[in-house]
Amino acid sequence: MRLRSAWAVVALLASAPALAQSGLPKELERVGLDQRVGEAVALDLALTDHAGAAVRLGDYFGERPVILTPVYYDCPMLCTMVLDGLVRSLKAVTLEPGVDFDVVAVSFDPRETPEQARGRRELFLERYGRSEAASAAHFLTGSDEAVAALMDSIGFRYSFDPETGEFAHAATIVVLTPEGKVSRYYPGVEYPPRDLRLALVEASDEQIGGVVDQVLLYCFKYDPTTGRYTAATMNIIRAGGVITLALMAGFVILSLRRERRRAAGARV
């Protein structure tokens, strides 16, 4: 167990840009995350769902954004942290699963079975605690060729260690548009609810969310190096200027109305 935990921690650290340099163990040289924002994933990939049914990746696209989660279900530590981090974030996001977004987890271990996918899905739904999420949580497995093609399309690089029988891999979730294009990455195992919500709103082309989300998207800019939305200073200044002008215009209009009322009263 200690060896497994050590592998998971090392893999997590390997996802940090600062460590993507020389000095990494040979097993981690091929591990990493290449962000491919704007590129499309192959929606015709043949996979298998948690019930053992044959599906296409495209079955989960077309109507709403998708949170794609690359994991493997028998992962001793890191993948559990990824899924738990996603659950914690989604609990704080008021968007509705199955209506505003879907979650698609895909195992990059071709040896895994629908039974393993079903077990992870049940645990995910139990921790999420929202009954409507059952229609939005899809845990899939697939052949070596299919999962390798999918992971390559999102730039997710991993390495199998035959000695331990485990994978070294990065940690991330990926937000995709309803058309299957990569929109945003969130590396690591913690996903701030505000940022995840904004990513889903943005991926939907602002078809979900409200006016407040649109204002936040104007005032905050996505930083791909950190996977976070940070304040866009000039946009905030512009927004502040517009608000100030609106307040001044409102004050002038109210003042003119008061003067007219006073003048009308004086004539009476």
Secondary structure, DSSP 8 states (H G I E B T S, - for coil): -HHHHHHHHHHHHHTSGGGSSTT--GGGTT-EE---TT-B--TT-EEE-TTS-EEEGGGG-SSS-EEEEEE-TT-SSHHHHHHHHHHHHHHT--S-BTTTBEEEEEES-TT--HHHHHHHHHHHHHHH--GGGGGTEEEEB--HHHHHHHHHHTTEEEEEETTTTEEEE--EEEEE-TTSBEEEEEESS---HHHHHHHHHHHTTTSSS-HHHHHHHHHEEEETTTTEEEE-HHHHHHHHHHHHHHHHHHHHHHHHHHHHHHHHHHH-
